């Protein structure tokens, strides 16, 4: 008899949708059978009429813990992830105090957070302007990737030059670890920002004009060129525009080791939402035109952009400076880790009539492939962690401040309505979210280190 059986569900993978049962033993998927096969479990979940997805993997989240807990902490952030069907996320190294740029800081963060998480998590290591010598140590500590900013970031997380990028890639290429880049050209952005401020231009339009698509494209072209030369694996974070995605498509065709990620907000919002609704919608790269938003879907559908992430970047309402009339004072970032799965389901399956397989592809399988999180994560198959999301395709939802588990209950997604609500989330066979409530204690989630996984092609 199995520990748990999920019966009668519509099991969704990146390859097919089929009626069946999932048997779970010791936190792993032990068997998947046809719906007609009788299997017994100590506990049984009836998923009749529901979709059963692999748990979501968010490749891009900023939880601000340790250091900036007034924005978000691991208890609230991972509760929100569980409520949103995210069973694993990869936490960014900045918005920590200090930023995670050495093995010692990796170990410190691991110790500080070990009893806080509801879902599983991994750490990005940081690449800044003076820590190339620390990259091997970060790899050995368990980082699953290195994150670098080509565009402006913050005083405590410096941007990198092409020389540093090239040196870093050559240093670690034998270890086959991925470099993730925030691709916006520093010189273009700082020139346009400074010029606008000097001329007392402080509107949303001025912010949009200071971060043109050309700045994103120039940076991506630079990364691709260096990846070709060095053989490094690279990941382009939060792609906002179809022309940027086209560069990734062409690089893949040439054999470059490159993956691409976009975010749910680039697929459901556009610059008109920002212009009409204010700084709550400020992010970087910025939201693009409506026609660009629509065209970006093509690159999700064909696999060019194999990951859809949240870029969850929380802040206080005061930091958004919504009434200041000065867009340069507003925090740039959206809170979305709780919303990505349901928003993508509604946008893809209900609005565009696409197969739910797409969600399994871009929220689970694609991220697991990009970050070598298999044979643990990303797939509903025997031997994998029983990270599972049960979604009711007929249940309607509305995102309200009260429904959010964040420390700061503000989000650009507040007010959205749709259909396809997450009913249950399981992490390694344990129900952590059930019918609107968190059902697991902090500490249920575990740190997933690079050495805990390994490359495995399915």
C-alpha positions as CSV (number, residue, x, y, z in Angstrom):
1,X,0.0,0.0,0.0
2,X,1.4,3.4,-1.0
3,X,1.6,6.4,1.3
4,X,-0.6,8.5,-0.9
5,X,-2.6,8.0,-4.1
6,X,-4.0,10.7,-6.3
7,X,-6.8,9.1,-8.2
8,X,-8.7,10.0,-11.4
9,X,-6.8,13.1,-12.3
10,X,-5.9,14.5,-15.7
11,X,-2.2,14.1,-15.5
12,X,-0.3,16.8,-17.4
13,X,3.2,16.5,-18.6
14,X,5.2,18.4,-21.2
15,X,4.3,15.6,-23.6
16,X,0.7,14.6,-23.0
17,X,-2.4,14.8,-20.9
18,X,-4.0,11.5,-19.8
19,X,-6.4,10.3,-17.2
20,X,-4.7,8.3,-14.5
21,X,-3.5,7.8,-10.9
22,X,-0.2,8.8,-9.2
23,X,1.2,6.7,-6.4
24,X,3.5,8.3,-3.9
25,X,5.9,6.5,-1.5
26,X,8.6,8.2,0.7
27,X,8.1,11.5,-1.0
28,X,8.8,10.2,-4.5
29,X,6.5,9.3,-7.3
30,X,6.4,5.5,-7.1
31,X,4.0,4.7,-10.0
32,X,1.7,6.3,-12.6
33,X,-1.1,4.1,-13.8
34,X,-4.1,4.3,-16.0
35,X,-7.4,5.5,-14.5
36,X,-8.8,2.0,-14.7
37,X,-6.0,0.5,-12.6
38,X,-6.9,0.0,-8.9
39,X,-4.2,1.0,-6.5
40,X,-4.4,1.5,-2.8
41,X,-3.0,4.2,-0.6
42,X,-3.0,5.0,3.1
43,X,-4.3,8.4,2.0
44,X,-6.3,9.1,-1.1
45,X,-6.9,12.3,-3.0
46,X,-9.7,12.2,-5.6
47,X,-8.7,14.5,-8.4
48,X,-11.8,13.8,-10.6
49,X,-12.2,16.6,-13.2
50,X,-8.9,18.3,-12.0
51,X,-5.6,18.7,-13.8
52,X,-2.6,17.2,-12.0
53,X,0.6,19.2,-12.9
54,X,4.2,18.8,-12.0
55,X,5.0,21.4,-9.4
56,X,6.1,24.8,-10.7
57,X,9.8,25.8,-10.7
58,X,10.3,29.6,-10.5
59,X,13.8,30.3,-11.8
60,X,13.8,33.9,-10.8
61,X,12.7,35.1,-7.4
62,X,14.0,37.7,-4.9
63,X,12.9,36.8,-1.4
64,X,15.0,39.5,0.4
65,X,15.9,37.2,3.3
66,X,18.3,37.7,5.1
67,X,18.6,41.4,5.2
68,X,15.5,43.1,3.8
69,X,12.7,41.2,5.6
70,X,10.3,44.2,5.6
71,X,9.9,43.6,1.9
72,X,9.6,39.8,2.1
73,X,10.8,36.9,4.2
74,X,11.1,33.1,3.6
75,X,8.0,32.3,5.6
76,X,5.7,34.6,3.8
77,X,7.4,34.2,0.4
78,X,7.4,30.5,0.4
79,X,3.8,30.4,1.7
80,X,2.9,32.5,-1.4
81,X,4.9,30.1,-3.6
82,X,2.9,27.2,-2.2
83,X,-0.4,28.9,-2.7
84,X,0.7,29.7,-6.3
85,X,1.7,26.1,-7.2
86,X,5.4,26.8,-7.1
87,X,7.1,23.9,-5.4
88,X,10.7,24.9,-6.1
89,X,12.2,28.4,-6.7
90,X,15.7,29.7,-7.3
91,X,16.5,32.6,-5.1
92,X,18.5,35.5,-6.5
93,X,21.7,36.6,-4.7
94,X,20.9,40.4,-4.5
95,X,18.5,42.0,-2.0
96,X,20.3,40.1,0.6
97,X,22.5,41.6,3.3
98,X,25.2,40.9,2.3
99,X,24.7,39.7,-1.3
100,X,25.5,36.1,-1.9
101,X,28.8,36.3,-3.6
102,X,31.1,33.8,-1.7
103,X,30.9,30.3,-0.4
104,X,31.0,31.5,3.1
105,X,27.9,33.7,2.5
106,X,26.2,30.7,0.8
107,X,26.7,28.7,4.0
108,X,25.5,31.6,6.1
109,X,22.3,32.0,4.1
110,X,21.7,28.2,4.2
111,X,21.9,28.2,8.0
112,X,19.8,31.3,8.5
113,X,16.9,30.0,6.3
114,X,16.9,26.3,7.1
115,X,13.8,26.4,9.3
116,X,11.8,29.0,7.3
117,X,10.7,27.6,4.0
118,X,7.4,25.9,3.0
119,X,8.6,24.8,-0.4
120,X,12.0,23.7,-1.8
121,X,14.5,26.3,-3.0
122,X,17.9,26.7,-4.5
123,X,20.4,29.6,-4.5
124,X,21.8,31.6,-7.4
125,X,25.4,32.7,-6.6
126,X,26.3,36.3,-7.6
127,X,28.8,37.5,-10.2
128,X,29.9,41.1,-9.5
129,X,32.9,43.2,-10.4
130,X,35.4,41.7,-8.0
131,X,34.5,38.1,-7.2
132,X,35.6,35.9,-10.1
133,X,38.0,34.1,-7.8
134,X,35.0,33.1,-5.6
135,X,33.0,31.3,-8.4
136,X,34.5,27.9,-7.9
137,X,33.8,28.1,-4.2
138,X,30.2,29.0,-4.9
139,X,29.9,26.1,-7.3
140,X,31.3,23.7,-4.7
141,X,29.0,25.1,-2.0
142,X,26.0,24.2,-4.2
143,X,24.9,27.3,-6.2
144,X,22.9,26.3,-9.3
145,X,24.0,29.3,-11.3
146,X,25.6,32.7,-11.3
147,X,23.6,35.9,-11.7
148,X,25.1,39.1,-13.2
149,X,23.8,42.5,-14.1
150,X,25.0,44.1,-17.3
151,X,22.6,47.0,-16.7
152,X,22.5,49.2,-13.6
153,X,21.8,47.4,-10.3
154,X,22.7,48.8,-6.9
155,X,25.8,50.0,-5.0
156,X,26.0,46.7,-3.1
157,X,25.6,44.6,-6.2
158,X,27.8,45.9,-9.0
159,X,27.3,45.5,-12.7
160,X,29.8,43.6,-14.7
161,X,31.8,44.5,-17.8
162,X,32.4,42.4,-20.9
163,X,35.9,41.7,-19.6
164,X,34.7,40.3,-16.3
165,X,32.0,38.3,-18.1
166,X,34.6,36.7,-20.4
167,X,37.0,36.0,-17.6
168,X,34.2,34.4,-15.5
169,X,32.9,32.2,-18.3
170,X,36.4,30.9,-19.1
171,X,37.1,30.2,-15.4
172,X,34.1,27.9,-14.8
173,X,33.1,26.5,-18.2
174,X,34.5,23.0,-17.4
175,X,32.0,22.8,-14.5
176,X,29.0,23.3,-16.8
177,X,27.2,25.8,-14.6
178,X,24.9,28.4,-16.0
179,X,25.4,32.2,-16.1
180,X,22.2,34.2,-15.9
181,X,22.2,37.7,-17.1
182,X,20.0,40.8,-16.7
183,X,20.6,42.1,-20.1
184,X,20.2,45.9,-20.5
185,X,23.1,48.1,-21.7
186,X,24.5,50.1,-18.8
187,X,25.7,53.1,-20.8
188,X,22.4,53.6,-22.7
189,X,20.3,53.5,-19.6
190,X,22.5,55.7,-17.4
191,X,22.9,58.2,-20.1
192,X,19.1,58.4,-20.8
193,X,18.2,58.4,-17.1
194,X,20.7,61.2,-16.2
195,X,19.6,63.3,-19.2
196,X,16.0,62.9,-18.2
197,X,16.6,63.9,-14.5
198,X,18.7,66.9,-15.6
199,X,15.9,68.0,-17.8
200,X,13.4,67.4,-15.0
201,X,11.5,64.7,-16.9
202,X,10.1,62.3,-14.4
203,X,7.1,60.5,-16.0
204,X,6.5,56.9,-16.8
205,X,7.1,57.7,-20.5
206,X,10.5,59.0,-19.6
207,X,11.3,55.7,-17.8
208,X,10.2,53.7,-20.8
209,X,12.2,55.8,-23.2
210,X,15.3,55.4,-21.0
211,X,15.2,51.6,-21.3
212,X,14.7,50.9,-25.1
213,X,14.6,47.5,-26.7
214,X,18.0,48.3,-28.2
215,X,19.6,48.3,-24.8
216,X,18.3,44.8,-24.2
217,X,19.3,43.6,-27.6
218,X,22.9,44.9,-27.4
219,X,23.5,43.2,-24.1
220,X,22.1,39.9,-25.4
221,X,24.2,40.0,-28.5
222,X,27.2,40.6,-26.3
223,X,26.4,37.6,-24.1
224,X,25.9,35.4,-27.1
225,X,29.2,36.4,-28.6
226,X,31.1,35.6,-25.4
227,X,29.2,32.3,-25.0
228,X,30.2,31.3,-28.6
229,X,33.8,32.0,-27.8
230,X,34.1,30.4,-24.4
231,X,31.5,27.5,-24.7
232,X,29.8,28.7,-21.5
233,X,26.2,28.0,-20.7
234,X,24.1,31.2,-20.5
235,X,20.6,32.0,-19.5
236,X,18.9,35.3,-20.5
237,X,16.7,36.5,-17.7
238,X,13.3,38.1,-18.1
239,X,13.2,38.6,-21.9
240,X,10.7,41.3,-22.5
241,X,10.5,41.6,-26.3
242,X,10.2,39.3,-29.4
243,X,13.2,40.8,-31.1
244,X,15.3,39.8,-28.1
245,X,13.8,36.3,-28.2
246,X,14.7,36.1,-31.9
247,X,18.3,36.5,-31.0
248,X,18.1,33.6,-28.6
249,X,16.3,31.5,-31.3
250,X,19.1,32.1,-33.8
251,X,21.8,31.5,-31.2
252,X,20.2,28.1,-30.3
253,X,20.2,27.2,-34.0
254,X,23.9,27.9,-34.2
255,X,24.6,25.6,-31.3
256,X,25.1,28.1,-28.5
257,X,24.4,26.8,-25.0
258,X,21.7,29.3,-24.3
259,X,18.3,29.2,-22.6
260,X,15.8,32.0,-22.3
261,X,13.2,33.0,-19.7
262,X,10.3,35.5,-19.8
263,X,7.9,36.4,-17.0
264,X,4.2,36.2,-16.7
265,X,3.9,40.0,-16.6
266,X,5.4,40.4,-20.0
267,X,2.8,38.0,-21.4
268,X,-0.3,39.5,-19.8
269,X,0.6,43.2,-19.3
270,X,1.9,45.8,-21.6
271,X,3.2,49.4,-21.4
272,X,-0.4,50.7,-21.4
273,X,-1.0,49.0,-18.1
274,X,2.0,50.8,-16.7
275,X,1.0,54.2,-18.2
276,X,-2.6,53.9,-17.0
277,X,-2.0,52.4,-13.6
278,X,1.3,53.8,-12.4
279,X,4.4,52.7,-10.6
280,X,3.0,49.4,-9.3
281,X,3.7,48.2,-12.8
282,X,7.3,49.5,-12.9
283,X,9.9,46.7,-13.6
284,X,13.1,46.3,-15.6
285,X,13.2,45.6,-18.4
286,X,10.0,47.5,-18.7
287,X,6.7,46.4,-20.1
288,X,6.6,46.7,-23.9
289,X,3.9,47.6,-26.4
290,X,0.8,45.5,-26.8
291,X,1.8,44.1,-30.2
292,X,5.2,43.1,-28.7
293,X,3.5,41.4,-25.8
294,X,1.4,39.3,-28.1
295,X,4.3,38.4,-30.4
296,X,6.4,37.2,-27.4
297,X,4.0,34.3,-27.0
298,X,5.3,32.8,-30.3
299,X,8.7,32.2,-28.6
300,X,7.1,30.6,-25.6
301,X,5.2,28.2,-27.8
302,X,8.2,27.2,-29.9
303,X,10.4,26.6,-26.9
304,X,12.8,29.5,-27.5
305,X,11.8,30.8,-24.1
306,X,11.7,27.6,-22.1
307,X,11.0,29.1,-18.7
308,X,8.3,31.4,-17.5
309,X,9.3,32.9,-14.1
310,X,7.9,35.6,-11.8
311,X,10.9,37.8,-11.1
312,X,9.2,38.2,-7.8
313,X,10.7,41.5,-6.5
314,X,8.6,42.7,-3.5
315,X,8.7,46.1,-1.8
316,X,6.7,48.3,0.5
317,X,4.0,50.6,-0.8
318,X,6.1,53.5,0.3
319,X,9.0,52.3,-1.8
320,X,6.7,52.3,-4.9
321,X,6.3,56.1,-4.3
322,X,3.0,56.0,-6.2
323,X,2.0,59.6,-5.3
324,X,5.5,61.2,-5.8
325,X,5.1,62.2,-9.4
326,X,8.7,61.0,-9.9
327,X,9.1,57.7,-11.6
328,X,12.8,57.7,-10.7
329,X,12.0,57.4,-7.0
330,X,9.8,54.3,-7.5
331,X,11.0,50.8,-6.7
332,X,11.3,48.7,-9.9
333,X,9.9,45.2,-9.5
334,X,6.7,43.2,-9.4
335,X,5.4,40.7,-6.9
336,X,4.2,37.6,-8.7
337,X,5.4,34.3,-7.3
338,X,1.9,33.5,-6.0
339,X,0.2,34.5,-9.3
340,X,2.3,33.0,-12.1
341,X,0.7,29.6,-12.4
342,X,-2.9,30.6,-12.3
343,X,-2.4,33.6,-14.5
344,X,-0.5,31.5,-17.1
345,X,-3.2,28.8,-17.0
346,X,-6.0,31.4,-17.7
347,X,-4.0,33.2,-20.4
348,X,-2.8,30.1,-22.2
349,X,-5.6,27.5,-21.7
350,X,-8.7,29.7,-21.4
351,X,-7.9,32.7,-23.5
352,X,-5.7,31.2,-26.2
353,X,-7.1,27.7,-26.2
354,X,-3.7,26.1,-25.8
355,X,-2.9,22.8,-24.3
356,X,-2.1,22.7,-20.6
357,X,1.0,20.8,-21.7
358,X,2.5,24.3,-22.3
359,X,2.4,25.0,-18.5
360,X,4.2,21.8,-17.7
361,X,6.8,22.7,-20.3
362,X,7.5,26.3,-19.3
363,X,6.8,26.1,-15.5
364,X,8.4,22.7,-14.8
365,X,10.2,20.8,-17.4
366,X,12.0,23.7,-19.1
367,X,13.3,25.2,-15.8
368,X,14.5,21.8,-14.6
369,X,16.4,21.3,-17.9
370,X,17.9,24.8,-17.8
371,X,19.2,24.3,-14.2
372,X,20.0,20.6,-14.0
373,X,17.3,20.0,-11.4
374,X,16.6,16.5,-12.6
375,X,16.4,13.6,-11.8
376,X,14.7,15.4,-8.8
377,X,12.3,18.0,-10.2
378,X,10.2,19.1,-13.1
379,X,8.6,15.9,-14.3
380,X,5.7,13.6,-13.2
381,X,7.5,10.3,-13.5
382,X,8.6,7.4,-11.2
383,X,11.6,8.3,-9.2
384,X,11.1,12.0,-9.2
385,X,10.1,14.1,-6.2
386,X,6.3,14.1,-5.7
387,X,6.0,17.8,-6.3
388,X,2.5,18.1,-7.6
389,X,-0.2,20.8,-8.3
390,X,-3.9,19.9,-8.5
391,X,-5.8,22.6,-10.4
392,X,-9.5,23.0,-10.8
393,X,-10.0,24.2,-14.3
394,X,-13.6,25.4,-13.7
395,X,-13.1,27.3,-10.5
396,X,-13.0,31.1,-10.9
397,X,-10.5,33.3,-9.1
398,X,-9.8,37.0,-8.4
399,X,-6.5,38.2,-7.1
400,X,-7.1,40.5,-4.1
401,X,-4.8,41.9,-1.5
402,X,-6.4,39.7,1.1
403,X,-5.7,36.6,-1.0
404,X,-1.9,37.3,-1.1
405,X,0.5,35.7,1.4
406,X,3.2,38.3,0.9
407,X,4.5,40.6,3.7
408,X,3.4,43.5,1.5
409,X,0.1,42.7,-0.1
410,X,0.6,44.8,-3.2
411,X,1.0,43.5,-6.7
412,X,0.3,44.5,-10.3
413,X,-1.7,41.3,-10.5
414,X,-4.3,42.5,-8.0
415,X,-7.6,42.9,-9.7
416,X,-7.1,40.2,-12.3
417,X,-9.8,37.6,-12.7
418,X,-9.8,34.2,-14.3
419,X,-10.6,30.6,-14.2
420,X,-8.4,27.7,-13.2
421,X,-7.7,27.8,-9.4
422,X,-5.0,25.9,-7.6
423,X,-6.6,23.5,-5.1
424,X,-3.7,21.6,-3.7
425,X,0.1,21.9,-3.8
426,X,2.3,19.0,-2.7
427,X,6.1,19.1,-2.0
428,X,7.8,15.7,-1.9
429,X,4.4,14.1,-1.3
430,X,3.3,16.4,1.5
431,X,0.3,18.7,1.1
432,X,1.6,22.2,1.8
433,X,-1.4,24.1,0.5
434,X,-5.0,23.0,0.5
435,X,-8.1,24.9,-0.4
436,X,-6.8,28.4,0.4
437,X,-4.8,27.4,3.5
438,X,-1.2,26.6,4.2
439,X,-1.0,23.2,5.7
440,X,2.8,22.8,6.4
441,X,5.1,24.3,8.9
442,X,8.1,26.4,8.2
443,X,11.1,24.2,7.6
444,X,9.2,21.8,5.4
445,X,11.0,23.2,2.4
446,X,14.6,22.2,1.8
447,X,17.6,23.7,0.1
448,X,18.4,22.0,-3.1
449,X,22.1,22.2,-3.9
450,X,23.7,21.6,-7.3
451,X,25.3,18.4,-6.1
452,X,21.8,17.0,-5.1
453,X,20.8,16.9,-8.7
454,X,22.6,16.3,-12.0
455,X,22.1,16.2,-15.7
456,X,19.7,13.7,-17.0
457,X,18.0,13.9,-20.4
458,X,14.6,12.3,-20.6
